[in-house]
Amino acid sequence: MGFLFYLALTVFLILAAVLCLAILVQESKSLGLGASFGGDAGDSLFGTSTADVLKKFTAWLGVCFLVFCIFLSIWSESASHTSKEPIPYSIEEVGS
């Protein structure tokens, strides 16, 4: 179970990084980081509808990020509540 949890955590971190990049690449009102890749809005990899494609891609990444976040939260909480018996303890009096 440990391997699968760390694999899911790694996928979650990669998803978070891709989501950050997808948000930063989008064109803002002041052109932001999207202008650093050169060209105007018409010269793009996906054609003239780049903003629509990036918006949909970012929305899907956001949904996947939230699902992974909830999934990992539930998984880590259930892993922390194992069925261990409490450690018995006793208090001994020390005579002086």
Buried (B, 14 or more C-beta within 10 A) or exposed (E): EEEEEEEBBEEBEEBBEBBEEBBEBBBEEEEEEBEEEEEEEEEBEEEEEBBEEBEEBBEEBBEBBEEBEEEBEEBEEEEEEEEEEEEEEEEEEEEE
